[in-house]
């Protein structure tokens, strides 16, 4: 009998220990609340748009979504310590400016095969800013970063914030909501180990 207790005791302890632990699917997203709200606005807009089955409803949903996105950016134009990954870091051959493309995951992590799709993209075109240039020098594509900055508030013809799809040349509204690209002015950027 004593031998059985040596066998069952560790099993019972392991079972009790594992019951107290949260499943990995319930991990806490530790990004700033403002970043999570922005992601939610975009994910909700994309989901509602994709659920529509005729073009009239799709247009109405798209127009409403554009107003919500514009409202969010106008109200919260600044980003502070947003978590992102550098997708590309280049020097523009025409004007010598630094082009930075950042990816923000819509979920807890990126699609491993195509991380640039189904993500929110921030693009910065940096002219003559030695402070930001020096911050970017040690960074490379794939680095996890914390970024501060401001969204461009340039408007389109309908008075909404101007943004486009990551798929250059795409005029598909679904692509614009699924994989949006926003112009962004970086004020601070630093490498981080965790996202």
Residue pairs with C-beta under 8 A, 6 or more apart in sequence:
27 108
29 36
29 108
31 39
31 82
31 83
32 80
32 81
32 82
32 83
34 76
34 79
34 80
34 82
35 79
35 82
35 83
35 104
37 72
37 76
38 72
38 76
38 120
39 104
39 106
39 120
41 68
41 69
41 72
42 69
42 106
42 120
42 177
42 180
43 106
45 61
45 65
45 68
45 69
45 177
46 174
46 177
46 178
48 61
48 65
49 58
49 61
49 62
49 65
49 173
49 174
49 177
50 174
50 178
52 58
52 61
58 173
62 173
62 177
63 158
65 177
66 158
66 160
66 161
67 160
69 160
69 161
69 163
70 155
70 159
70 160
70 161
73 151
73 153
73 161
73 182
74 153
74 161
77 150
77 151
77 153
78 148
78 149
78 150
79 147
79 148
79 149
79 150
79 151
79 184
80 148
81 146
81 147
81 148
82 104
82 146
82 147
82 148
83 104
83 144
83 145
83 146
83 192
83 195
84 102
84 103
84 104
84 122
84 144
84 145
84 146
84 147
84 195
85 102
85 103
85 105
85 110
85 115
85 142
85 143
85 144
85 145
85 195
86 100
86 101
86 102
86 103
86 139
86 140
86 141
86 142
86 143
86 145
87 101
87 102
87 103
87 115
87 116
87 121
87 141
88 99
88 100
88 101
88 141
89 98
89 99
89 100
89 101
89 136
89 139
89 140
89 141
90 98
90 99
91 97
91 98
91 99
92 98
92 99
92 125
95 127
97 125
97 126
97 127
98 124
98 125
98 126
98 132
98 133
98 136
99 123
99 124
99 125
99 126
100 123
100 124
100 126
100 136
100 186
100 189
101 121
101 122
101 123
102 121
102 122
102 123
102 124
102 145
102 147
102 184
103 110
103 115
103 116
103 119
103 120
103 121
104 119
104 120
104 121
104 122
105 115
105 119
105 195
106 118
106 119
106 120
110 119
111 117
111 118
116 166
117 166
117 179
118 178
118 179
119 166
119 179
120 180
120 182
121 166
121 179
121 180
121 181
121 182
122 147
122 149
122 181
122 182
122 184
123 181
123 182
123 183
123 184
124 149
124 183
124 184
124 185
124 186
125 183
126 132
126 133
126 136
126 186
132 186
132 187
132 189
135 188
135 189
135 190
136 189
138 191
139 145
139 189
139 191
143 191
144 191
144 192
144 193
144 194
144 195
145 189
145 190
145 191
145 192
146 189
146 190
146 192
147 186
147 188
147 189
148 186
148 187
148 188
148 189
149 184
149 185
149 186
149 187
149 188
150 184
150 185
150 187
151 161
151 182
151 183
151 184
151 185
152 161
152 162
152 182
152 183
152 184
152 185
153 161
154 161
154 162
154 183
155 161
155 162
156 162
161 182
162 183
163 176
163 180
163 181
163 182
163 183
164 170
164 176
164 180
164 181
165 172
165 175
165 176
165 178
165 179
165 180
165 181
166 175
166 179
166 180
166 181
167 175
167 179
170 176
